[in-house]
Amino acid sequence: MTNELKVLFYLKKNQSKKNGLCPVMGRIHAGKTMAQFSLKIDADVKLWDAKIGRLKGKSLFAIDVNKQIEKVNLLIYSRYNELLQLGRDFTAPDLKAMVQGIAKAQDSLCAYMEKIIEKFSARVGKDRAVSTLTGFKYYYSLLVSFLREKHKLDDISFKALNYSFIEEYVRYLRVTRKLSVRTTIGAVSRMREVISDAIDEGIIGKDPFFSYELESPEIKHRNISREDLEKIMAAEFTDETTTVVRDMFVFSTFCGLSYIDVKNLTYDNIVRQEDGNYWIMTHRQKTGSASNIRLMEIPLFLIEKYRNRNCYPNHNPNYDYDTGQKVFPVPIYQTTLNHLKKIDKQCGLGRNLSYHQSRHTFASLITLSEGVPIETVSKMLGHQDITTTQTYAEVSTDKILKDILVLSEKINGKYILIN
């Protein structure tokens, strides 16, 4: 299809206003298709030159109106040339949507993403976390900023997406915004999830970024060593809140719960099974996934330590005072981070200790290094995908040595090399 472009600007004289001004309209011809739109500006019919689609004269009013018309005209031709480079068929309404940023929700990326975010918001508190929603909105804001800064658009049609778009978007995130590889992956992945949903709904036929792969960051394992864990467990602290934070960290190290899931943990989540063993039976706030963990000696000790004990200092702003039947008197998150820094300093770790390191340590040191299968660890952590668990996993040299010794015993004598 030949997409020869013609653009015309004219006045809608049948809608003349009391001040004698008329709305300025635009008409786009692309091949055999046509689209009309309003420029949202008014012009004096007496000064209008129909041949050139501009106002005559050099008055400030005429200069201002002509500048606005020319801006729209340049934008139309700019988007037209971009679509030609895509090598795809397009229509005048497609051009209009790109120029005005008014593509219908079912046809454009940002509007559809807003729709997805709205649905996601309704699930917060049920099977989705506020933090995940916050991240979703942040990635959306990055996409909107990219379109406005690089393309002067408020939205973009699904039809206009291609490899060059995603490559330019990644370059914008990494170079212009100076974001990390991990954040860039998050932004691109979220956008591709939205596109996948649009494909599932039949809004678009195929993934415009099919087979595109973004560089993966080098995985930095965040677990602490056995020696560092022993230092933390053996330390004594004069500050009561520091002791509470240390106990929470150790608890998570031996059961794998995140900060927010420890904060939400109640005695109703501690279930005794028929064999006499105690289990944590809960769901992760972040994903809603089930997380069932058999409690070992140290977590059980800590649960009993805080049972029926009022550990909340009176009128301390570092606590929420929402005790209920909660297992631990969990300080607010920033306070927890501050006291982890104190623990790090007092124990001489030099690790910039964070609460999430306890979860990584559970995966690597406590379970995988002791021979627990990664599939089991994934279930206990409440991961929806085992690849997430793999980013937590770091197998120690001692574990590798033990496994090789076991393997050597199993295959000893089974294979014979004949000279």
N, C-alpha and C positions, 0 to 999 in steps of 0.2 A: 504494500500500500504506500503510495506517495504521500508524504506528510509535508507538503509545501505549506509554509506559514504565511498568513496575512493577518494583520492586526489593524483594527479600525476603532477610532474613538469618536463618539457623537453625543449630542445632547438629547435627553428625553424631554422634548418640549411639551408634551401633553401633561407633564407634571410640574409645570412652572409654578414657582412660589410667589408670594406676595411681593417679595423684594426684587422680582424679575429674574432671579437665578434659577437655573435648571440643573438637575442631576447629570453628572458626566458618566456615560456608559462606555463599556468596552466590548468589542466583539472579536472573538478569535476564530479564524478559519484554519484548520489543520487537515489537509487532504479534503475529503468530502464531509468532514464533521464541523460543527459550529457550536460555539458556546458564548453566551452573553453574561455580563456581570456589571455590577455597579462599582465605581471607584470610591464611593462614599465622599465625594466632593461636589461642590456646585460651581457653575460658571455662568457668566453674563452672556445671554443669548445675543446681545448686540455686538459683543466683541468676538464671538465665535467664528473661526474660519473653518468651514466644513471640509475644505480640500485637504488641509494638513492636520485637522483634528486638534487644534490648539487655539489659544486666545491670541488676538492681535494686540499690538501695543506693548509698551514697556512700563506700564504701571506696576506697582508692587503686587497688586492683586493678580494681574495677568502673569507676572513672573513666577509667583508662588504656585498658582494653579498649573502652569506649564511644567514646572519642576516636578510636581507630583505625578502628572501624566507621564512624563518622560521616565521617571523612576519605575513606574509600572511597566511601561513599554520595554525598558531594558531588562527588567526581571523576566518578562515573558520570553524574550529571545534567549536569555541566559538558560532558562529551564528547558526551552526548546532544543538548544544545542546539546544540553546534557542528555536529554532523552534520545536524541539521534545517536549519541555515542554509545548508548546502551544497546543499540541494534534491535530494539523491540518496537512493535506497533503501539501507537498511542493515539488518543483522540483529543479533540479540542477541550472536552470536559476534563480530561486528565491534566492538561496544561493549566486549566483554570483552577483545579483543586490544588495543584502544586504552588501556583502563584499566590493564591489567596489563603492557603492553609485551611481550607474549609472542606476538605474531603470528608465524606460521610464516615461515621464511626466504623462501619463494617469494611471500609475500603482503605483506611489509613492506619499507619502504625501507632502514632501517639494516642489517637482517640480510642483505638482498640485496647491499647495498654492501660489507659485510664479506666476503661470498662473492667479489665481484669483486676486492677488494683481495688476498685470498688467492691468486687466480689470477694477478694482476698480479705478486705477490711471486715466484712461481715463474719468471717471465720475466726477473727482474733478473739482469744479467750476461750475458744472451743478446741480447735486443733491447729491453730496457728499462733505464733508469738508476735508481740508488738515489735520486737527488735527486727524480725524478718520483714514485717511490713515497712518499717523505717528504712531498711536497706533497699527494698523494692522501690520506694518513693525516691530515694537518693539516685538509684540507677536511672529512673525515669527522668529526673531533673537533668542528669548528664546528657541524655539523648536529646531532650528539648534544647538545652544550651548548644549542643553541637549543630542542630538544624538551624537555629537562629543565627549563630555566629558564622557558620561556614556556608549556609545556603539561604539565609534570610527567610526561612520558612517556619511556620508554627507547627506544621505536620507534613507528612509525606505519604503518598500513595504506596500501597504494597507493590504496585506494578513498577514503581521507579527504583526498587531495591535491587542491587546486584553486588557482585564481588567488589567493584571499586568503591561502593558505598561503605561496606564493612571495613575495608582496608583504610579508607579515609577516617572512619570513626575510630578505629584502633589508634591510628596515628595522632588524632586529636586528643585522645585520652592519655596516651603515653608522652607525647611531645608538648602539646599545648597546655594540657592540664597537669602534666608531670605526675600522673598517677602510677602506682605500682603495677606490676604485672598481675598480681593477685586481684586487685581492684578492677583492673581492665577485664580480666577474665570474668569476674562477677557481673560486670555491666553488659558484656557481650552475651554471656550465657543467659542472663535474664531476658534480653531482647530476643534471643533465639527461642527461648521457651514460649514467649508470646507469639512468635511467628508459627511455632509448632501447634499452638492452640488454634490459631487462625486456619491452619491447614486442616486440622481435625474437624473444624466447623464447616469446612468447604468454602471458606471465604477466598482463599488462594489455592492454586493447584499444586504448587511445589515449593520447596525451600529455596529461596534465591541465594542462600549461602551454603548450599549443599557441598559437602566435602571440604569446606573451609576449616582450617585448624589454626588455633592460636597457640603461640609458644606457651609451654607450661613452665611455671616457676620451679626452681630447685626446691625440693621438699626439705624444710628445716625441722627436724624432730625436736619437740619441745619438752620431752620428758626429762626428769631429773635422775641423777644416778642413785644407786643404793646408798652410797656414802652420804650424799646430801640429804636423802630422806631420813637416814638414821640421825644426822645432826639435828634436823627439825624435830624429830620425835623425842630426842633426849633433852632439848633445850627447855629452860625454865624462864618464864617471863613475869615481870612484876605487874604489867598492865593486864587487867582482866580481859579486855576486849582482844588484845593480842593473843591471849591463850585460847579464846573462843575461835578466832580466825585460824590459828594453828590446828585446832582440833577439827574444824570443818575441812581444812585442806587435807589432813591425814585421812579423814573419813572418805573424802572423794577419791583419794589415792587408792583406797582399798575397795571401793565399790563403783567408781567411775561416773558418779553423778556430777552434773554441771552445777554452777553456783545457784542458778534460778531453781533447779530441781531440788537442791538441798533446802533452799528457802521454802519451797512448797511442800516439803516432806512432812507428813503427819504420821501419828502412830497407827492410823488406819491403814497406812501403806506397808506397815511391818506385819507380815503374815507368817504364822507358824504352820508348817506343813505336818502331815501325818507322821513323818519320820522324825519329828522333833526339831528340824532345822528351820531357821528363820529366813525369810526372803523379803526383799523390797519388791513390791508389786505396784508399779506406777506407770505413768505415761509422760514422755518428755513434753515440756511446755512448747519447745521450739517447733517440733514436727508432729506431735501427737502420737508418735510411735511408742509401742509398749516397751518398757524397760524392766525386765525381771532379773534380779540379782540375788544369789544366795549370799547371805551375810557371813563373813568370816569373823574371827575372834576380835580383832581390833575394832571394826565398826560396831559390833555388838557391845563392846565395852563402852564406847563413846555414847551410844544410845542410852545405856543405863546411867552413865555419868550425868546426863542432862535431864533425865526423867524426873518430873515433879520438882524441878529446880528453877527458881526465878533468877535467871542470869541477866536480866535486863536492868542495868543501872538506872536508878530513878531519874526521870527527866533528862535522859541522855539523847540528844538529837541524832546520834549515830544509829539509833534503832527505830524500827517502824512501830513497835509495840503491838503488832498484830500476832499475838502469841497463839491463841486458840489451842489446838492440839498439835502444834508444830513440834518437831523433834529438837531442833536447834534454835537458839536465839540469834538469828542471822543478822549481822549489821548491814546497813545499806551498802551498795556495791562499792562506792568510792572509798568508804571507810575500810572495807575489806581490802582493797588494793593498797591503801596507805599502810595498813598493818602487815601486809605481806612484804612490803618494802622493809619494815622494821625487822621482820623475821629474817629476811635475806641478809640484812646488814649484821644482825647479831650473830647469825650462824656462819657468817663469812662465806656465803655462797657465790656472790657476784654474778647472779643469774638473771637479775631483773625479774624476780619471781612474779608469776601471774597465777590466778586461780585455775585457769584452764590447763596449766601444766600438770595439775593433779590428775586430770582426765587422761592426758597423754601418758603419764607415768603408769596409771592403771593398765592401759592398753599394752604398753611395752614391757615395763619391768615386772609388774605383778602377775600378768596373765600370759602374754605371748612367750616371754622368756622362760616361763615355767611349763611350757608345753600345751597351753590351752589353745585349741584351734581358732584361727582367725574368724571363722563363721560364728563360733560361740561368743567370742569377744564382741563381734559386730552386734549380735542380738542384745547382749548385756548393755552395750552403750546406747542402744536404741537407734542405731543407724539404719536408714532406709536402703542404703547401697553399700556394699562391702568395699567399694573403691574409696569411700570416705574413711573407713577403718584403716585402710592401707596407708593413708597419709599420717595416721597416728603411730603406726607400727615401726619400731626400731628394734631389731633383734641384736642382742649383745653378742660379743665374741665368745663368752662362756656358753651361751645357748647354742651357737654354731658348733662349738667343740663337742658339746654333749650329743648333739644330733648326729655328728659325723661318727663319733664313737659307737653310737647305737647302730647306725647304718653299717659300719665296718663289721660289727658282730653278726649282723643279719646276713650279709652277703659273703662272709668269710667261707671260702671253699666252694662257693657256688659257681665260680668262673675259673676256667683253666686256660692259660696261654700256652699253646704248643709251639715250640721252636721249629 
